[in-house]
Amino acid sequence: MSVNAIKNYVGGGWTAPASRDELPVTNPATAEVIAKVPLSSKSDIDRAASAAAEALPAWRRTPPGDRIQPLFKLKQLLEENLEDLARTITDECGKTREESVGELRRGIENVEVACGIPMMLQGQISEDIASGIDELMLRQPVGVVGIVTPFNFPGMIPLWFLPYAIACGNTLVLKPSEKVPLTMHKIFQLLERTGLPKGVANLVNGSRETVEALVDHPEVRAISLVGSTPVARAVFARAAANGKRAQCQGGAKNPVIVLPDADMEAATRIVADSAFGCAGQRCLASSVAITVGDAGREFTESIASAAKARQVGYGFDKGVQMGPVINAESKSRVEGLIEKGVKEGAKLSVDGRRAKVEGYEKGNFVRPTILSDVDPRSEIAATEIFGPVLSLIHVSDVDQAIEAVNSSRFGNQACLFTRSGAAARKFRYEARVGNIGINVGVAAPIAYFPFSGWKDSFFGDLHAQGRDAVDFYTEKKVVVERWPKEWSRIF
């Protein structure tokens, strides 16, 4: 199999970076090298940021109705190339075909919403705030935007940011994860066909040095990032120190509460999909199930059965429900955390370690794993495993369950399964997390709403998607004006 050569896209053209350093990109199901990604240097970021800065004045002056025309074309191209992009995501990220298609659908949804920018950019005006004086609020683009995205959603997460940034009149430099560069390489090839002016959108591959150069670059005015909590915190602090605005999505340890009155069959199916979908490698995966009262035994038995029955393999093979984790290092880390949970006293109800899949013996597979009787005070109960591992905690009432939710340092998502409207309202009102699910396992906001996150799951004020994206990628300018009659001429 030929190895894809990945390049940067700068100033409207594909270019090789200054550095010759590169990393292999492997298919996590086969361990086969499918590409080599360059590790761009500070000089490469400088070239891209300069190209974006050069393109900014003309792009800013382009009417919003004209700025969204390339996005309409991008949406159509994404639709036409959906199957090819989905296979690319599966090959470099490990997802099933259905998960890859679902991710792209969410990304396309954001492109669609960004096409409504002419209305969302409208300002405000108040006449006669004083005699003969009017006041206006206008929205203007921030400038050059830096975007840093993770491996687990190589198509969707860049599209949380890119369409809004350019629709609002900004230019950008995007750095995808070095683990999954192929998806954005292909999407930028599509973007190139939309008629977007040169320099408006630039793609630079690399790792930590590349991110630091992007955050530090004087032309870059704003940073959008999704990553682990340590990375999100560090980038947010670095951006703030450089006087930039930043939105940095971090990690999570998402709890789901199961009450005794829940529909156990539906709850089991939905929680299994949430915990084990995408091999648990998503920031909205349910990683802790808190059972209340009599729900404990029934849910523990049913979720264990669901975990054992899940079909694991290469994501485009028929019947496969879960793929591998991203690489061998991730597999080793996840299996080490499972062992840590056992040493801390958890019961290993379902052990997914040392998994072998016929035909894919070199793959990075960890089968669905259930750790039951987990101590809420243990380290494993608070650690983001980022793998197909569900921890079970049992409490006696809903107040204890909500207390367990709120004691976490994370606040990305929490879900509740119940038939009680009163319990649902209490949970919705009291749970200190940014995304709430009631009888759903993944409370992923559609593109009209912000992808919220609280506490150590988010650093910043304005989130991705919807109106938050418009507020983040624009600055508000207030104009107070007076035009005395004696200055006027009558023609």
N, C-alpha and C positions, 0 to 999 in steps of 0.2 A: 504493500500500500504506500502510495506517495505521501510525503509529509508536506503539509501546507506551509507556505512561507508567509508569515504575518508581517505586515508593514504598518507604519503610521500613516494617517491621513491628515495632511497639513496644507492649509492654503489652497484647497481644491485639488490636491494631487497626492498620490501614494508615494511615500518616501521611506527609505531605509534610515534607521536612527544612526546617530554618530557612533554609539557604542556597538561593538560586536558581541557583547555578552548576551546570552539568551538562555531560556529554560525550556525543557521539553513539556509539551502538553499531551497528557495521556487520556485515553478512553478508560474511565474508571471500571468498566465492566470487563475489559480485556487486558488492561495494562499496556496496550499498544500505543506507541507514540504517534499522534495524529497531526502534530504541528510543533513548531518551535516559535516561542514568543520572545521578541527582543526586550531587553531591559533598558529602556530609554533613560538618558541622563538629563541633567539640569539644562544642558544646551538644547536638547530636543524640546523640553517644555518651553524654553525661552522662544524658540522658533514658532511653536504653536500659539503661545500667548501673544506673540507679536503679530502673527497672522490674524488672530481673532481681534486684536485691538485695531489693526488696520482696516478690517472689514466693518467694524462697529459703526462709524459715522454714517455710512451709506445705508446700512441695515436699519439703524435706528430711525432714519428718515423715511424708510419704506412704510407706506400705510399699512395698518394692521390687516386690512382686508387682502392686501397683496402678500403679506408675510405668511398668511396661513395657506396660500395656494400650494406651496411645496408639501405641506402637511397632508392636504387632501390626496396628493399624489402618493405620498409615503404610505398612507393608509391603504390605498389600493394595491400598492406593490407588496406590502406586508401580507395582505389577503392572498394575493396571487402566489406568493412564495412561502405560504404558511407551512406546508408539509416539509419542504426542504429545511426551513429554519427549525422546525420541531425536531427533525432528525439530527441537526447540528447540536441542538441543546442536549438531546439524549446522548449523543456520542461524546460530548465533552463534559457534561455535568452528571449524567447517569440517570436522569429521570425516565419515567415511562412516557410513551407517546402521548397519552391522555394528559399527563401533567405538563408536558412541554407545550402542547396545543393550548391548554388552559392558561398557562403563563403568557403566551403570546396574545391570547384574547384580551387578557387584562391590560397588556401593553397597548394594544390597538385602541382599547377603550379610552386610554389617556390621550392618545393622538386625537381621537374624536372630540373629546372635551376641550382640548387646546384649540381646536378649530373654532370654538366659540369666543376666542379672545377679543374680537372687536367689541362685543358687548361687555365682557368682564373687565375691560380696560377703561370703561367709562368713568369719568371723574364726577365731581360734585360742584354745584354753584349755589351761592346764596346772594340774592340781590339786596341791596340797601341794608347792609349790616350797620351802616350809619348813613346819614343823608348823602346820597350820591356816590356811595362806596359799595363795590361788589367784592365778594371773596370767592376764589375758585380753588379747587384741589385737583391737580393733574397727576397722572401716573407717567413716569418715565423709566426706561430700562436702567437696571443697575450698572450694566457694562459687560465686562468679560466674566464668565461664570466657569468655575471648575467643578467637574462632576467625577466622583469616585464611586465605583459600584462593585458589589461582591460576586462571589462565584455561584451562589445558590439560585439566583434568578438572572441569568445573563441576558435575557431579552426584556423582561418586564421592568426591572428596576431602572435601567437607563431610560426607559420610556416614562417613568414617573417624572423625570426631570427635563429631558431634552426638548420635547415638544413645547412645553410651557416656556422654557427659557428663550427659545428662538421666536416663538409667537409674540412674546412680550417685548421683542426688539433687542434682546441680548445676543452676544456671540459666545461661543463656549469651547472648552477643551475637556474631553471626556477620557478618563482612564479606567478601562474595564479591569476586572480581576485577571491577573496573569495566568490563573488556572483555567480560565474559560474565555480566551480572546476571540474565538472563531465566530461566535454569534454576532458580536458587534462589528466584526470585520465585514460580515455579510450584510448587516443592516446599513452600514455606511456605504457599501457598494450600491444598495438601493437608494439611499439618501442622495448619492451622487447623481442619480437619474432623475431627481425631482426638479432640477433647475435651481436649487438653493445656491446663492452666490458663494463664490470662493471665500474661504476663511470664516464663514459664519459658524460652521460646525467642524471641529478638529478632533482627531482620535490619536492618542498617544499611549502606547503600551509600556508596561514597566511594573515595578514593584514599589517598595517603601521609599526608595530614593526619589522616584518619579512623583509620588504623592507629596512628599515634603517639598519638592521644588515647585509643584503646582500651588500648594497652599501658601508658600512664601513669595510667589512671584508678584511683583508690584502691580502688574496690569490686571491681575485677577481680583475681583471685588467681592465675590461670594463663592461659598463652597457648599455643595450638596454631596452627602456621603451616606452610605449604608455599610455597616461593618460590625465587628464585635464591639462590646462596650469599651474595652481598653482602647481600641483604635478610635472609636467615636469620641471618647473623652479627650484623647490626646490631640486629635485633629481639631476639635472644637476649641480647645485651649490655644492651640497654635494659630488658628484663624483669628480668634479674638485678640491675641497678642499682636497680630498684624493688622488689626483694625478692620477686619472683614466680617460680614455677616455669614452665619453658618447654620445649616440644618443637618444634624448628624444622628442618624438612626443607629441604635446600639443593639445589644443582645436581649435575651428574654429567657424566662422560665415560666411558661404559661400554664396556669392551673385551670382545670375544669372540675366543677362541683357537680356531683350526681346525688340528687335527693331520692328518698325512698319512693316517691310518687312518680318518678320519671318513667318514660317508656323505655324499658331496659334494652329491648331489641334495637330500637332506633339509636339510643344513646351509645350502645356498644359499637354499632356500625359506624356512626359518625365520629366517635372518639378514636376508633382504630384508624380511620382515614386521616384524621388530623395528626395523630401521633406518629404514624408510620408512612404517610404520604411524603413523597420527595425524600424518603429515607430519614425523615425527621430533621432534614436540613433546611428549615425555614423559620423565620423569626416569629411566625404565628402558629407553629406546631404546639399542640397540647402535650406537655411533657410531664405534668403532674395531675393525677386524678385524685380528687378528694371526695371520698365516699362518706355519706352521712347516715348514721343509724343503720337501719335494716338494709340499706343499699349495698353495704360492704361485701357480704358473701356473694350475692347474686352477680354483682357487677364484676367482682374479681374473677369469678369462674367464666363469665361470658367473654370478658376482654382477653383472658388467657387463651381461650379457644380461638378467638378471632386472630390473635397474634400468631398462633401455631399454623393456622390455615392460610395465611397470606402467602401468595406466590411471589417468589423473589427471582430476579434474573435480569437479562438485558431488556431495556425498556421498549424495544420495538418487536420483541417476540410475543406471540399470541398468549394471552392469559396472564401475563406478568403484571403484578400489582405494585411492586416496589423494586427499585434498582439499587445500585451500590452507593456507598458513601464516596466522597470526591476523590480521595487518594489513600495510599497505604498508611500515611502518617495519621490521617483522620481515623481510619479503621483501628489502628493501634491505640489511639487516644480514647476512642469510644469504648473499646474493650477493656482498657485500663480503668476507666471510670465505672464500668459495670463491676469489676472486681473490687474497686474501692467501696461501692455501695454494699456489697456482700460483707466486706470486712467491717463495715459500720453497723452491721446487724440486719440489713434488709434480706428478705427471702427472695431467692431467684426462682420465680414461678415459671418463667419461660426464658431460656438461655439462648441468645442468638449469636453467640461467639463461635469462632472457628467455622464459619459457614463456608460451604463449598457448593458451587452451582455447576452442574454438568455442562461442559462445553465452554465454561468461563472460569476455569479453576484459578486463574491468576487475578480475577476480579477482586475489588475491594468490598466484598459483601459482609454485612452484619445483618443477621435476620432480626425480625421484631423481638424485643426483649421486654419482659415485665419484672420490675422490682417491686415486690409487695411488702407491706408492714414497714415502710420507710419511716424512720424517725424524723419528724418535721424539723428538729434541731440539728440534724446531721448535715455534713458538708455536701453530700450528694443531693440532698433535697434543695439546696440553694444553687447548685452548679449547673450552668447551661451545658448540656452534654452535646447537643447538636448532632444527634444520631437517632436511630429508631428505638429509643428506650423510653418506656413509660413507667414512672414511679407512682405507687399507690399509697395514699395516706388515709387513715380512717379517723373520723371525728364523730362526736355524738349529736351535734346540732348545727344549724345553718350559721349561727353566730360564730361558732368556732371555725367553721369553714371560711367565712369572710375574713375573720381575723388572720387565718393562715395566708389568705390571698394578700392582705394588706401588709403583712410582715415581710414580704419579699422586697428585696432592693430593686427588682424589676417591676415594670408596669406597662407592658406592651398589650397583653390580651388576657382576659379571663372569661370563661363560659360557664353557664349554669344549665342543667337539665332538670326540668320540673314540669308539672301540670298546674302549679299554683301561681296565679297572677300576683298575689301578695308577696310570695317569696321572690319572684322575678323582679318586682319593683324594688324591694328591699335591697336585693343584690345589685341591681343597676344603680341605685342611689348611693350605696355605701362602698362598693368596690373601688379601690384607688388604682385604676388602670385606664389606659387611653382608649382601648377598643373592647367593647362588651358584646358577648354573644349569649343569646337565650335560645336554647335548643339547637344551636349550631356549633360546630367544632372549630371553624376557622372564621373569626369575625373580621374578614378582610373588607374594608370599605370600598365601595365602587368609586370610580374616578371623580364623581361629583363632590365627594366628601374627603376631608384630610385623613391621611394614614396616621392616626394619632399614636402616641406613645408617651408614657410618663416615667418619672424617676430615672433609673439608670438605663432605661431603654431608649431615651431620646435626650439630646442636648441641643437646645435652641428654643425658639419661640414659634416658628411657623413650620408646619409639616409639609410633606409631599402631597401632591394632587390638589385638584379643585381650586377654590378661592385662596387657600393658603399658599398655593404655588404662585398665583398671580401676585399676592402681597409680597412674597419672598423675592420674586424676580423683578419687582418694580420699586421705585422710590417715589414717595409722595411729595409733590411740590405744591405749596400753598401760595397763591397770588392774591394780593390785596390791591385793588386799583380804583383810581378816581379819575374822571374825565370832566373837569369843570366846563360849564357851558361857554364861558368866555374864551376857551381855547378852540372852540369849534368854528369852522367856516361853513357858511351856507352857500352851496353851489346852485 
